[in-house]
Each structure stands twice: as structure tokens, then as C-alpha cells.
Amino acid sequence: MDKKCETCGIIFTPRTIKTKYCSRECQYESYRKPKVERIKVCCEYCEKYFEITEYDKSLGRGKYCSRECKDLDQKEKYKGESNPMFGKKITDKTRKKKSDIMLKLWKNEEYIKKRRKGIQKFVDENGYYPGSDEKSKNHRKQTMLKKYGVEHNWIGKYGERICDKTTIEKYGKSTVEMLSEYEIKYGKETDIEKIFKKILNDLSIQYQYKFRIYNKDDDSFWYREFDFLIENTNILIEVDGDYWHGNEKIFETLNEYQLETQKKDKIKENFAISNGYCVIRFWGSELKKNTEKIKIELSKLIRENGQS
């Protein structure tokens, strides 16, 4: 028995009793037709007209044509005391709950992929990473100046900065101390540091790894870190990579980076001397080729300075 197509209205012979359309195109077209009657409303932000259902309107939806318009409008409306959360304090319980939710979310692989995709899309469209443009940087500076009187919470004397005060209050340590402890505990040792540690252990020499001298005179820097301190002596040991520190026995002409590193090494060494220490340096190539010779030199140094 012939039927009338529910989309285009032509008469056709259906393949089965349930067939409603004369072709697949008509079937797909029917999916695109609104199943519920719609009404036109005006966006409260951009004032463009768009369509919504009566049901959505009854629920208070349909104020904005897009999420972007909603965010922009509420950003303007909910400033200061107009914000529903203005003056309200979040309880520790609520803060922990929110923290746990975010921690779980940040470990979610799907969320990580989605976030990376969003960032990459932003970079492709704008040519820079979110928050790295001059306008964003300046906005952050102005906010910090208004709230704390400094452009960045890392500005100031080490140990007395805003970020240090927060972590000291919470953890009993400054941010740099926490970061440095993490690096010592989880950081990667260099090959020559491992070799020198073995030499010290073979000779039963007591030492401190990654020893620091703190700067008490000014706030130009907080501390300088040295590879090893031989305990009960004033000897500091630096094991230097041949390339990174510019071994002139190997490199006839040093590049800009090597020259700059040597300059920094000299400043660091003078700082140690001014604090009553002496600095002994061993090249990585010497440690790898002449381990026994290094052991003899080191033993002699220890005897002269008397480690107990």
C-alpha cells in the first residue's frame, strides 16, 4: 500500500509497514525539524534574538544566547556587594571539600586532555598562552600592588616575603626551603655527583650533600648552594661538568654561556671565602678517569684540615 512521505509529501511505495519517508534524505530532514514549538526571545547581554522552547522559558532559562554572553553579563553585574558571595566566609570543611574535588579532577585523564586541547586552541587562535600577554601581566601587577603593595609575591627579602609568610605559617618553612628540600629529596643527581659520593663513602669521609651558606648581609640573594661540605672542616667541594663550567683543558675557546657560568662560579666562591670556607673544584673528566688520584688528593686535604 502506497504512503505519503511525512517530510516532502510525495506518494511512494514503502519497503516495510513502518517506513515513513520516501528517502534517507527525507528521514534525516525530519530529525532537523523542531519537535516542539519554539518562541523568539532577546539575549539580555548582546540583544540578539534566538529561539527557545516554552518549557525552557517556564524554568527561567533563555536569558542569554550563549555561555559567553552569560559570563560577560554576570561579570559586570556581580561586582563587589552585588556578588552573592560578598562578605561571606568559606568554612574549612567547605574549603577542604572543594579542594578534594579539584584534586580529583586534576588527576582525571579526560579532564587533562580536554584542558590541554583548550589551551592549544587558545594558542592557535591568539598566538600566545593564556595569561602571558602584556595586558594580563599588567592586570596581575596592579592587583598585587593594590592588595599587598608589591608587584609580585616573590619580591622582597628572602624568608620575609608574602609567599614565605604564608608557607611559614602553614608548614613552618618558606617556599624556597620547601622547593629546595624537594629538589634534594627527589632531584636527579648528576653522574659525577654519584662518582664523588662513592669516593667519599669508600674513604669513610663524612659529608653533607647540597650544603648552603645563607646571606645575612643583604637581600640580593638568600643563599648559595655547594655540592658537598666535608664535615668538621671548612672544605666545600664543587664537582663541575666540563662543558657547563668551561674546562679550558678541553675547550680552547669558551662560548658565552661558559664564560657567564665561570663568572657566577667566581662570585659564589668569593662568597664562600668571605664566610670562612675554602672551595675545592674537581672536573668531571678527572673524576671519571683518575678516581684513585682524586682519592689521594682528597685524603691529603682532609688530613690537613683535620676531620674528626
Backbone as CSV, one residue per row, in Angstrom:
resi,resn,N_x,N_y,N_z,CA_x,CA_y,CA_z,C_x,C_y,C_z
1,MET,0.848,-1.199,0.000,0.000,0.000,0.000,0.886,1.252,0.000
2,ASP,0.606,2.175,-0.910,1.379,3.407,-1.006,1.128,4.313,0.206
3,LYS,2.190,5.141,0.490,2.096,6.072,1.620,2.537,7.463,1.191
4,LYS,2.178,8.424,2.019,2.603,9.796,1.788,3.807,10.087,2.681
5,CYS,4.911,10.564,2.080,6.141,10.869,2.837,5.853,11.969,3.849
6,GLU,6.216,11.751,5.089,5.934,12.704,6.157,6.791,13.966,6.088
7,THR,7.815,13.960,5.214,8.671,15.151,5.084,8.322,15.964,3.844
8,CYS,8.388,15.312,2.656,8.173,16.073,1.412,6.746,15.942,0.860
9,GLY,5.973,14.934,1.331,4.573,14.798,0.939,4.301,14.003,-0.332
10,ILE,5.346,13.489,-0.993,5.079,12.716,-2.216,4.592,11.310,-1.861
11,ILE,3.901,10.693,-2.827,3.399,9.331,-2.624,4.484,8.347,-3.036
12,PHE,4.737,7.334,-2.179,5.775,6.344,-2.500,5.350,4.973,-1.980
13,THR,6.032,3.952,-2.460,5.749,2.590,-2.013,6.740,2.229,-0.917
14,PRO,6.286,2.061,0.322,7.198,1.764,1.433,7.771,0.352,1.363
15,ARG,8.998,0.210,1.892,9.616,-1.130,1.914,9.006,-1.994,3.012
16,THR,8.657,-1.345,4.145,8.005,-2.070,5.246,6.811,-1.255,5.714
17,ILE,6.012,-1.820,6.582,4.826,-1.147,7.111,5.223,0.084,7.926
18,LYS,6.389,0.030,8.610,6.817,1.104,9.498,7.511,2.260,8.775
19,THR,7.859,2.087,7.498,8.564,3.136,6.757,7.696,4.382,6.623
20,LYS,8.264,5.552,6.988,7.511,6.816,6.970,7.994,7.785,5.896
21,TYR,9.225,7.546,5.357,9.819,8.519,4.447,10.186,7.877,3.117
22,CYS,10.162,8.704,2.068,10.438,8.179,0.732,11.924,7.955,0.485
23,SER,12.775,8.636,1.274,14.229,8.505,1.092,14.944,8.768,2.407
24,ARG,16.230,8.451,2.420,17.021,8.689,3.623,17.183,10.183,3.880
25,GLU,17.262,10.969,2.778,17.389,12.424,2.919,16.184,13.007,3.652
26,CYS,14.978,12.504,3.295,13.765,12.984,3.965,13.736,12.555,5.428
27,GLN,14.278,11.374,5.687,14.339,10.876,7.065,15.241,11.787,7.916
28,TYR,16.446,12.135,7.369,17.366,12.998,8.094,16.803,14.407,8.268
29,GLU,16.072,14.874,7.248,15.468,16.201,7.314,14.450,16.281,8.439
30,SER,13.757,15.175,8.666,12.748,15.150,9.734,13.387,15.303,11.108
31,TYR,14.642,14.796,11.243,15.339,14.924,12.513,15.686,16.388,12.823
32,ARG,15.904,17.165,11.748,16.303,18.562,11.920,15.122,19.488,12.233
33,LYS,13.931,19.001,12.016,12.741,19.817,12.285,12.483,19.880,13.793
34,PRO,12.180,21.045,14.343,11.871,21.147,15.780,10.656,20.286,16.144
35,LYS,10.823,19.509,17.188,9.711,18.645,17.612,8.727,19.406,18.507
36,VAL,9.226,20.501,19.097,8.403,21.310,19.995,8.382,22.735,19.451
37,GLU,7.257,23.377,19.595,7.131,24.749,19.113,8.052,25.682,19.902
38,ARG,8.701,26.599,19.182,9.660,27.498,19.810,9.201,28.951,19.741
39,ILE,9.750,29.747,20.652,9.432,31.183,20.672,10.730,31.984,20.595
40,LYS,10.660,33.199,20.103,11.834,34.052,19.995,11.967,34.923,21.246
41,VAL,13.207,34.976,21.775,13.491,35.830,22.935,14.752,36.637,22.652
42,CYS,14.941,37.701,23.422,16.084,38.595,23.223,17.145,38.341,24.292
43,CYS,18.390,38.201,23.876,19.511,37.994,24.800,19.690,39.240,25.651
44,GLU,19.821,39.061,26.966,19.931,40.183,27.895,21.263,40.915,27.788
45,TYR,22.257,40.286,27.130,23.565,40.934,27.032,23.806,41.548,25.645
46,CYS,23.739,40.722,24.587,24.041,41.246,23.246,22.799,41.714,22.490
47,GLU,21.597,41.422,23.053,20.310,41.847,22.498,19.987,41.217,21.134
48,LYS,20.585,40.080,20.860,20.241,39.330,19.655,19.071,38.412,19.972
49,TYR,18.220,38.128,18.949,17.096,37.226,19.154,17.508,35.794,18.852
50,PHE,16.986,34.879,19.661,17.232,33.451,19.439,16.002,32.685,19.902
51,GLU,15.941,31.399,19.558,14.744,30.606,19.844,14.946,29.670,21.029
52,ILE,13.900,29.555,21.851,13.880,28.577,22.943,12.475,27.983,23.030
53,THR,12.326,26.924,23.804,11.006,26.305,23.976,10.249,26.987,25.113
54,GLU,8.952,26.801,25.121,8.117,27.340,26.207,8.523,26.732,27.545
55,TYR,8.901,25.470,27.495,9.303,24.763,28.711,10.550,25.410,29.329
56,ASP,11.556,25.720,28.475,12.772,26.374,28.961,12.454,27.730,29.585
57,LYS,11.534,28.455,28.957,11.165,29.770,29.457,10.493,29.656,30.819
58,SER,9.660,28.622,30.984,8.961,28.426,32.261,9.927,28.119,33.405
59,LEU,11.107,27.589,33.059,12.110,27.273,34.075,13.085,28.428,34.310
60,GLY,12.847,29.528,33.640,13.709,30.701,33.821,14.945,30.680,32.950
61,ARG,14.982,29.780,31.993,16.127,29.721,31.078,15.904,30.689,29.916
62,GLY,16.905,30.779,29.052,16.754,31.588,27.852,17.030,33.060,28.039
63,LYS,17.820,33.416,29.061,18.170,34.820,29.249,19.297,35.243,28.310
64,TYR,20.147,34.256,27.957,21.307,34.558,27.123,21.360,33.604,25.927
65,CYS,21.917,34.115,24.814,22.010,33.296,23.606,23.192,32.342,23.647
66,SER,24.164,32.609,24.539,25.352,31.749,24.637,25.948,31.836,26.032
67,ARG,26.836,30.890,26.334,27.531,30.889,27.635,28.438,32.115,27.749
68,GLU,29.022,32.514,26.631,29.899,33.677,26.628,29.153,34.936,27.067
69,CYS,27.940,35.132,26.524,27.134,36.292,26.901,26.754,36.234,28.378
70,LYS,26.439,35.041,28.859,26.071,34.864,30.271,27.237,35.268,31.179
71,ASP,28.466,34.762,30.856,29.642,35.065,31.676,29.970,36.555,31.671
72,LEU,29.911,37.162,30.491,30.237,38.591,30.373,29.243,39.469,31.130
73,ASP,27.954,39.108,31.055,26.923,39.881,31.725,27.041,39.766,33.243
74,GLN,27.242,38.542,33.731,27.343,38.336,35.171,28.636,38.916,35.749
75,LYS,29.675,38.984,34.907,30.922,39.592,35.341,30.717,41.063,35.660
76,GLU,29.851,41.707,34.903,29.553,43.119,35.129,28.563,43.324,36.280
77,LYS,27.575,42.426,36.359,26.513,42.570,37.365,26.985,42.254,38.776
78,TYR,27.795,41.179,38.905,28.137,40.680,40.233,29.475,41.207,40.741
79,LYS,29.638,42.521,40.739,30.848,43.137,41.259,30.615,43.629,42.679
80,GLY,31.657,43.474,43.533,31.570,43.981,44.904,30.384,43.434,45.676
81,GLU,29.594,44.312,46.269,28.484,43.900,47.115,27.354,43.247,46.325
82,SER,27.364,43.414,45.009,26.334,42.775,44.169,26.567,41.275,44.041
83,ASN,27.789,40.836,44.367,28.111,39.412,44.299,27.449,38.687,45.466
84,PRO,26.693,37.600,45.214,26.016,36.854,46.293,26.968,36.356,47.376
85,MET,28.281,36.171,47.011,29.253,35.663,47.981,30.022,36.778,48.684
86,PHE,29.682,38.039,48.416,30.413,39.163,49.004,30.302,39.149,50.533
87,GLY,31.465,39.182,51.204,31.495,39.234,52.664,31.296,37.900,53.354
88,LYS,30.988,36.848,52.592,30.769,35.535,53.198,32.092,34.791,53.350
89,LYS,32.257,34.093,54.440,33.470,33.318,54.680,33.202,31.836,54.420
90,ILE,34.145,31.219,53.735,34.027,29.783,53.448,34.573,29.009,54.630
91,THR,33.845,28.031,55.110,34.294,27.228,56.251,35.426,26.299,55.812
92,ASP,36.221,25.854,56.771,37.324,24.930,56.480,36.806,23.636,55.859
93,LYS,35.626,23.217,56.300,35.028,21.990,55.784,34.699,22.142,54.291
94,THR,34.080,23.286,53.948,33.732,23.547,52.546,34.986,23.707,51.697
95,ARG,35.992,24.405,52.246,37.250,24.625,51.530,37.926,23.283,51.225
96,LYS,37.936,22.370,52.209,38.555,21.049,52.017,37.775,20.237,50.984
97,LYS,36.455,20.348,51.045,35.608,19.627,50.099,35.895,20.079,48.666
98,LYS,35.988,21.406,48.476,36.283,21.954,47.149,37.673,21.539,46.693
99,SER,38.617,21.547,47.637,39.989,21.160,47.325,40.064,19.704,46.874
100,ASP,39.350,18.826,47.583,39.332,17.395,47.236,38.716,17.167,45.854
101,ILE,37.664,17.943,45.563,37.003,17.814,44.250,37.969,18.202,43.132
102,MET,38.672,19.333,43.325,39.608,19.804,42.308,40.808,18.873,42.165
103,LEU,41.271,18.329,43.295,42.398,17.402,43.264,42.045,16.159,42.448
104,LYS,40.841,15.672,42.675,40.359,14.509,41.926,40.221,14.840,40.440
105,LEU,39.725,16.042,40.158,39.526,16.470,38.768,40.857,16.600,38.030
106,TRP,41.869,17.168,38.725,43.167,17.370,38.089,43.903,16.067,37.812
107,LYS,43.475,14.988,38.447,44.076,13.671,38.192,43.336,12.906,37.109
108,ASN,42.185,13.453,36.680,41.365,12.795,35.667,41.986,12.981,34.280
109,GLU,42.287,11.865,33.611,42.955,11.919,32.303,42.123,12.651,31.257
110,GLU,40.813,12.433,31.273,39.937,13.086,30.298,39.948,14.599,30.484
111,TYR,39.934,15.028,31.756,39.967,16.459,32.052,41.289,17.074,31.609
112,ILE,42.388,16.350,31.856,43.720,16.825,31.455,43.797,17.010,29.944
113,LYS,43.281,16.020,29.198,43.283,16.104,27.730,42.428,17.272,27.242
114,LYS,41.260,17.423,27.872,40.338,18.499,27.487,40.976,19.864,27.745
115,ARG,41.642,19.996,28.880,42.280,21.266,29.242,43.420,21.587,28.278
116,ARG,44.239,20.588,27.978,45.351,20.796,27.035,44.834,21.186,25.650
117,LYS,43.753,20.540,25.253,43.149,20.844,23.950,42.646,22.287,23.925
118,GLY,42.028,22.717,25.034,41.513,24.080,25.139,42.628,25.113,25.096
119,ILE,43.728,24.812,25.792,44.876,25.728,25.803,45.476,25.845,24.407
120,GLN,45.636,24.684,23.736,46.203,24.685,22.392,45.324,25.448,21.414
121,LYS,44.013,25.307,21.573,43.074,26.041,20.712,43.248,27.543,20.923
122,PHE,43.392,27.942,22.182,43.587,29.360,22.511,44.878,29.877,21.875
123,VAL,45.959,29.083,21.985,47.261,29.482,21.421,47.162,29.620,19.907
124,ASP,46.493,28.653,19.264,46.336,28.686,17.802,45.563,29.922,17.343
125,GLU,44.557,30.307,18.130,43.712,31.438,17.748,44.338,32.789,18.074
126,ASN,45.124,32.835,19.188,45.641,34.123,19.657,47.149,34.310,19.513
127,GLY,47.884,33.203,19.368,49.331,33.301,19.189,50.126,33.392,20.468
128,TYR,49.473,33.241,21.627,50.176,33.255,22.916,49.382,32.425,23.921
129,TYR,50.070,32.010,25.002,49.415,31.193,26.016,48.525,32.060,26.917
130,PRO,47.439,31.490,27.446,46.534,32.262,28.301,47.287,32.907,29.474
131,GLY,47.049,34.199,29.660,47.655,34.897,30.786,49.072,35.386,30.561
132,SER,49.657,35.112,29.372,51.039,35.518,29.120,51.152,36.829,28.345
133,ASP,50.019,37.412,27.943,50.056,38.677,27.209,50.300,39.843,28.172
134,GLU,50.723,40.968,27.624,51.078,42.129,28.443,49.899,42.655,29.267
135,LYS,48.705,42.608,28.694,47.516,43.089,29.396,47.274,42.275,30.667
136,SER,47.394,40.934,30.552,47.195,40.050,31.712,48.285,40.262,32.758
137,LYS,49.528,40.399,32.287,50.648,40.614,33.212,50.459,41.910,33.994
138,ASN,50.072,42.964,33.290,49.872,44.256,33.935,48.707,44.211,34.928
139,HIS,47.652,43.471,34.557,46.490,43.327,35.449,46.901,42.634,36.753
140,ARG,47.747,41.601,36.651,48.221,40.893,37.838,49.060,41.824,38.719
141,LYS,49.922,42.611,38.077,50.760,43.546,38.831,49.917,44.553,39.611
142,GLN,48.902,45.105,38.925,48.045,46.110,39.559,47.261,45.511,40.728
143,THR,46.794,44.272,40.564,46.060,43.584,41.634,46.957,43.377,42.851
144,MET,48.211,42.900,42.606,49.163,42.682,43.700,49.517,43.991,44.408
145,LEU,49.709,45.050,43.612,50.038,46.350,44.199,48.912,46.862,45.079
146,LYS,47.695,46.678,44.601,46.529,47.150,45.338,46.332,46.372,46.641
147,LYS,46.537,45.040,46.572,46.281,44.201,47.741,47.453,44.138,48.713
148,TYR,48.692,44.053,48.155,49.849,43.790,49.011,50.964,44.840,48.936
149,GLY,50.868,45.757,47.973,51.890,46.803,47.882,53.131,46.409,47.117
150,VAL,53.156,45.218,46.530,54.286,44.770,45.686,53.740,44.212,44.373
151,GLU,54.587,44.231,43.333,54.141,43.749,42.022,54.022,42.240,41.962
152,HIS,54.796,41.538,42.799,54.782,40.068,42.797,55.080,39.584,44.202
153,ASN,54.477,38.460,44.598,54.677,37.988,45.967,56.067,37.391,46.211
154,TRP,56.923,37.343,45.166,58.301,36.893,45.359,59.256,38.067,45.544
155,ILE,58.731,39.294,45.485,59.582,40.469,45.661,59.788,40.734,47.149
156,GLY,61.029,41.018,47.537,61.325,41.309,48.941,62.452,40.445,49.461
157,LYS,62.746,40.574,50.743,63.827,39.817,51.356,63.411,38.363,51.535
158,TYR,64.329,37.451,51.170,64.041,36.029,51.278,63.688,35.652,52.722
159,GLY,62.629,34.914,52.856,62.171,34.494,54.179,61.162,35.435,54.794
160,GLU,61.070,36.672,54.229,60.136,37.656,54.768,59.095,38.092,53.737
161,ARG,59.087,37.440,52.560,58.144,37.803,51.506,56.742,37.293,51.833
162,ILE,55.762,37.765,51.090,54.364,37.367,51.318,54.199,35.858,51.194
163,CYS,54.773,35.286,50.110,54.630,33.834,49.899,55.324,33.049,51.002
164,ASP,56.477,33.581,51.499,57.187,32.907,52.587,56.367,32.912,53.871
165,LYS,55.759,34.069,54.177,54.953,34.184,55.399,53.793,33.193,55.400
166,THR,53.175,33.023,54.232,52.039,32.098,54.122,52.472,30.666,54.384
167,THR,53.558,30.233,53.703,54.007,28.840,53.875,54.638,28.603,55.244
168,ILE,55.298,29.640,55.798,55.866,29.507,57.153,54.746,29.291,58.166
169,GLU,53.669,30.067,58.007,52.513,29.944,58.908,51.865,28.567,58.779
170,LYS,51.805,28.069,57.543,51.108,26.807,57.295,51.986,25.577,57.510
171,TYR,53.261,25.665,57.056,54.130,24.482,57.080,55.395,24.652,57.929
172,GLY,55.644,25.879,58.432,56.840,26.102,59.224,58.087,26.309,58.386
173,LYS,57.937,26.456,57.059,59.069,26.634,56.143,58.683,27.633,55.063
174,SER,59.708,28.304,54.510,59.446,29.234,53.416,59.294,28.459,52.103
175,THR,58.817,29.141,51.063,58.606,28.491,49.765,59.909,27.951,49.198
176,VAL,60.981,28.729,49.298,62.271,28.298,48.740,62.818,27.095,49.499
177,GLU,62.648,27.086,50.824,63.092,25.936,51.625,62.357,24.673,51.206
178,MET,61.051,24.792,50.999,60.242,23.637,50.593,60.665,23.136,49.218
179,LEU,60.889,24.086,48.294,61.308,23.722,46.941,62.688,23.068,46.955
180,SER,63.600,23.629,47.728,64.967,23.097,47.798,64.987,21.706,48.411
181,GLU,64.201,21.497,49.460,64.118,20.174,50.088,63.567,19.154,49.105
182,TYR,62.598,19.592,48.308,62.024,18.697,47.301,63.079,18.321,46.269
183,GLU,63.879,19.318,45.844,64.904,19.069,44.828,65.967,18.112,45.357
184,ILE,66.349,18.284,46.634,67.357,17.405,47.231,66.813,15.980,47.367
185,LYS,65.563,15.882,47.764,64.960,14.568,48.001,64.637,13.845,46.704
186,TYR,64.069,14.589,45.735,63.592,13.952,44.506,64.370,14.358,43.249
187,GLY,65.268,15.351,43.408,66.008,15.827,42.239,66.974,14.770,41.710
188,LYS,67.353,14.920,40.457,68.231,13.951,39.816,69.683,14.296,40.083
189,GLU,70.446,13.354,40.629,71.874,13.550,40.833,72.590,13.422,39.494
190,THR,73.636,14.212,39.327,74.430,14.081,38.107,75.344,12.862,38.233
191,ASP,75.860,12.398,37.103,76.756,11.227,37.099,78.005,11.489,37.933
192,ILE,78.567,12.715,37.809,79.810,12.992,38.540,79.557,13.166,40.035
193,GLU,78.347,13.598,40.419,77.996,13.662,41.842,77.926,12.261,42.429
194,LYS,77.401,11.320,41.674,77.322,9.918,42.115,78.724,9.338,42.293
195,ILE,79.626,9.663,41.339,81.007,9.173,41.414,81.692,9.723,42.655
196,PHE,81.502,11.036,42.906,82.165,11.654,44.051,81.591,11.131,45.369
197,LYS,80.309,10.868,45.396,79.701,10.285,46.609,80.338,8.925,46.920
198,LYS,80.565,8.154,45.865,81.178,6.823,46.053,82.604,6.964,46.593
199,ILE,83.348,7.954,46.077,84.708,8.204,46.568,84.682,8.529,48.052
200,LEU,83.775,9.414,48.456,83.649,9.792,49.865,83.280,8.596,50.740
201,ASN,82.369,7.791,50.257,81.939,6.608,51.018,83.062,5.579,51.115
202,ASP,83.821,5.410,50.031,84.952,4.461,50.043,86.008,4.871,51.061
203,LEU,86.187,6.197,51.214,87.181,6.723,52.149,86.602,6.942,53.555
204,SER,85.316,6.603,53.727,84.611,6.782,55.012,84.666,8.233,55.488
205,ILE,84.520,9.153,54.528,84.541,10.577,54.845,83.111,11.055,55.062
206,GLN,82.898,11.710,56.197,81.567,12.244,56.497,81.349,13.536,55.723
207,TYR,80.136,13.705,55.190,79.874,14.890,54.365,78.401,15.274,54.407
208,GLN,78.136,16.492,53.970,76.764,16.956,53.748,76.598,17.204,52.252
209,TYR,75.532,16.691,51.708,75.250,16.875,50.282,74.355,18.106,50.109
210,LYS,74.684,18.941,49.126,73.957,20.191,48.840,73.930,21.106,50.074
211,PHE,75.105,21.554,50.455,75.264,22.421,51.626,75.042,23.877,51.229
212,ARG,74.359,24.634,52.099,74.039,26.029,51.806,74.686,26.987,52.796
213,ILE,75.108,28.127,52.248,75.551,29.246,53.097,74.533,30.355,52.858
214,TYR,73.893,30.801,53.920,72.846,31.819,53.806,73.442,33.232,53.875
215,ASN,72.867,34.121,53.119,73.326,35.503,53.037,72.578,36.355,54.077
216,LYS,73.293,36.838,55.075,72.666,37.621,56.148,72.906,39.125,55.994
217,ASP,73.722,39.477,55.000,74.121,40.879,54.865,73.134,41.726,54.070
218,ASP,72.546,41.170,53.018,71.607,41.951,52.194,70.585,40.995,51.579
219,ASP,69.639,41.563,50.816,68.587,40.741,50.235,68.782,40.536,48.723
220,SER,70.043,40.671,48.241,70.306,40.452,46.818,70.126,38.984,46.448
221,PHE,70.410,38.079,47.399,70.108,36.654,47.230,70.000,36.042,48.619
222,TRP,69.351,34.904,48.716,69.101,34.301,50.025,70.242,33.380,50.453
223,TYR,70.721,32.537,49.525,71.788,31.603,49.862,72.518,31.166,48.596
224,ARG,73.660,30.507,48.783,74.364,29.840,47.699,74.552,28.378,48.103
225,GLU,74.363,27.498,47.158,74.403,26.057,47.447,75.640,25.430,46.811
226,PHE,76.312,24.571,47.580,77.528,23.891,47.115,77.280,22.376,47.121
227,ASP,77.992,21.679,46.253,77.730,20.248,46.071,77.971,19.446,47.351
228,PHE,79.125,19.675,48.018,79.454,18.902,49.223,80.180,19.769,50.251
229,LEU,79.889,19.500,51.526,80.676,20.043,52.627,81.300,18.854,53.348
230,ILE,82.620,18.874,53.527,83.285,17.835,54.307,83.077,18.192,55.773
231,GLU,82.386,17.346,56.506,82.033,17.650,57.893,83.264,17.823,58.772
232,ASN,83.126,18.700,59.775,84.185,19.027,60.737,85.374,19.711,60.077
233,THR,85.153,20.269,58.892,86.180,21.060,58.208,85.490,22.281,57.591
234,ASN,86.289,23.142,56.973,85.715,24.285,56.244,85.810,24.065,54.729
235,ILE,85.930,22.796,54.320,86.129,22.468,52.899,84.794,22.258,52.193
236,LEU,84.608,23.011,51.126,83.458,22.828,50.239,83.959,22.242,48.924
237,ILE,83.258,21.254,48.434,83.651,20.605,47.169,82.620,20.900,46.093
238,GLU,83.106,21.343,44.939,82.256,21.529,43.764,82.733,20.573,42.681
239,VAL,81.837,19.739,42.163,82.186,18.859,41.036,81.564,19.462,39.776
240,ASP,82.421,19.902,38.863,81.980,20.682,37.713,81.981,19.874,36.419
241,GLY,80.867,19.969,35.704,80.800,19.364,34.377,81.715,20.126,33.427
242,ASP,82.479,19.411,32.594,83.487,20.043,31.728,82.877,21.062,30.770
243,TYR,81.734,20.706,30.181,81.125,21.636,29.224,80.469,22.805,29.942
244,TRP,79.612,22.499,30.907,78.793,23.534,31.543,79.632,24.584,32.259
245,HIS,80.767,24.171,32.827,81.587,25.128,33.575,82.839,25.559,32.802
246,GLY,82.983,25.071,31.577,84.053,25.540,30.688,85.448,25.087,31.074
247,ASN,85.745,23.793,30.963,87.077,23.257,31.239,88.019,23.670,30.102
248,GLU,88.928,24.598,30.395,89.801,25.148,29.351,90.851,24.160,28.867
249,LYS,91.030,23.039,29.586,91.930,21.990,29.107,91.303,21.220,27.948
250,ILE,89.960,21.301,27.883,89.228,20.600,26.818,88.742,21.564,25.748
251,PHE,88.245,22.742,26.189,87.692,23.731,25.252,88.652,24.925,25.144
252,GLU,89.277,25.076,23.983,90.230,26.165,23.767,89.533,27.528,23.799
253,THR,88.354,27.584,23.160,87.570,28.825,23.135,86.244,28.579,23.841
254,LEU,85.964,29.370,24.859,84.718,29.202,25.614,83.606,30.047,24.993
255,ASN,82.392,29.490,24.997,81.249,30.234,24.459,80.689,31.186,25.526
256,GLU,79.666,31.949,25.140,79.087,32.968,26.023,78.533,32.357,27.300
257,TYR,77.864,31.195,27.166,77.272,30.537,28.340,78.364,30.099,29.318
258,GLN,79.437,29.490,28.811,80.523,29.011,29.670,81.213,30.157,30.404
259,LEU,81.421,31.265,29.698,82.046,32.433,30.322,81.165,33.019,31.428
260,GLU,79.862,33.053,31.172,78.914,33.553,32.168,78.880,32.647,33.396
261,THR,78.937,31.324,33.179,78.934,30.362,34.289,80.195,30.518,35.133
262,GLN,81.335,30.699,34.478,82.591,30.892,35.210,82.548,32.152,36.073
263,LYS,81.923,33.199,35.544,81.779,34.450,36.288,80.939,34.219,37.549
264,LYS,79.827,33.473,37.393,78.951,33.161,38.526,79.665,32.267,39.546
265,ASP,80.471,31.322,39.033,81.227,30.430,39.922,82.198,31.222,40.789
266,LYS,82.817,32.251,40.200,83.793,33.073,40.934,83.105,33.872,42.038
267,ILE,81.948,34.447,41.717,81.168,35.203,42.713,80.759,34.291,43.867
268,LYS,80.305,33.099,43.515,79.878,32.098,44.504,81.058,31.687,45.399
269,GLU,82.217,31.503,44.768,83.417,31.096,45.503,83.871,32.200,46.469
270,ASN,83.852,33.444,46.005,84.233,34.575,46.860,83.285,34.715,48.053
271,PHE,82.010,34.433,47.829,81.021,34.478,48.910,81.352,33.430,49.968
272,ALA,81.762,32.224,49.529,82.136,31.156,50.462,83.387,31.542,51.252
273,ILE,84.371,32.100,50.559,85.625,32.516,51.220,85.358,33.591,52.267
274,SER,84.462,34.537,51.927,84.135,35.614,52.873,83.432,35.083,54.119
275,ASN,82.900,33.863,54.026,82.238,33.240,55.175,83.123,32.187,55.846
276,GLY,84.454,32.189,55.489,85.405,31.321,56.184,85.561,29.931,55.598
277,TYR,85.104,29.689,54.403,85.231,28.383,53.762,86.263,28.439,52.641
278,CYS,86.797,27.279,52.285,87.625,27.184,51.087,86.919,26.245,50.105
279,VAL,87.049,26.547,48.832,86.331,25.782,47.803,87.328,25.011,46.945
280,ILE,87.119,23.701,46.864,87.945,22.833,46.022,87.075,22.342,44.868
281,ARG,87.618,22.432,43.653,86.851,22.021,42.473,87.497,20.815,41.800
282,PHE,86.649,19.886,41.359,87.106,18.743,40.578,86.325,18.710,39.268
283,TRP,87.044,18.537,38.155,86.378,18.421,36.860,85.785,17.027,36.689
284,GLY,84.690,16.968,35.987,84.010,15.689,35.744,84.900,14.684,35.053
285,SER,85.698,15.145,34.087,86.580,14.229,33.340,87.643,13.630,34.258
286,GLU,88.133,14.424,35.244,89.121,13.924,36.208,88.516,12.840,37.086
287,LEU,87.280,13.076,37.515,86.612,12.103,38.386,86.387,10.766,37.670
288,LYS,86.085,10.842,36.386,85.800,9.624,35.628,87.065,8.836,35.271
289,LYS,88.175,9.571,35.042,89.407,8.904,34.584,90.391,8.603,35.707
290,ASN,90.474,9.490,36.705,91.510,9.364,37.732,90.933,9.272,39.142
291,THR,90.068,8.307,39.350,89.407,8.159,40.650,90.409,7.975,41.782
292,GLU,91.424,7.129,41.560,92.417,6.854,42.606,93.229,8.098,42.947
293,LYS,93.569,8.879,41.918,94.320,10.121,42.131,93.497,11.109,42.968
294,ILE,92.202,11.181,42.668,91.296,12.065,43.426,91.218,11.621,44.873
295,LYS,91.192,10.323,45.106,91.130,9.789,46.469,92.351,10.220,47.278
296,ILE,93.534,10.178,46.646,94.779,10.562,47.324,94.753,12.059,47.661
297,GLU,94.360,12.874,46.681,94.294,14.331,46.886,93.304,14.685,47.999
298,LEU,92.165,14.017,47.972,91.115,14.302,48.950,91.539,13.889,50.352
299,SER,92.176,12.728,50.463,92.646,12.247,51.775,93.653,13.214,52.372
300,LYS,94.542,13.744,51.509,95.552,14.706,51.959,94.887,15.988,52.477
301,LEU,93.867,16.460,51.737,93.140,17.672,52.139,92.452,17.486,53.491
302,ILE,91.857,16.305,53.670,91.139,16.019,54.918,92.110,15.977,56.099
303,ARG,93.296,15.360,55.878,94.293,15.281,56.955,94.779,16.665,57.356
304,GLU,94.977,17.522,56.353,95.474,18.871,56.615,94.463,19.724,57.370
305,ASN,93.174,19.478,57.088,92.116,20.274,57.737,91.496,19.542,58.925
306,GLY,91.897,18.275,59.115,91.545,17.529,60.314,90.080,17.228,60.547
307,GLN,89.517,16.318,59.734,88.143,15.858,60.044,88.214,14.882,61.189
308,SER,87.417,15.072,62.196,87.436,14.182,63.361,86.432,13.070,63.182
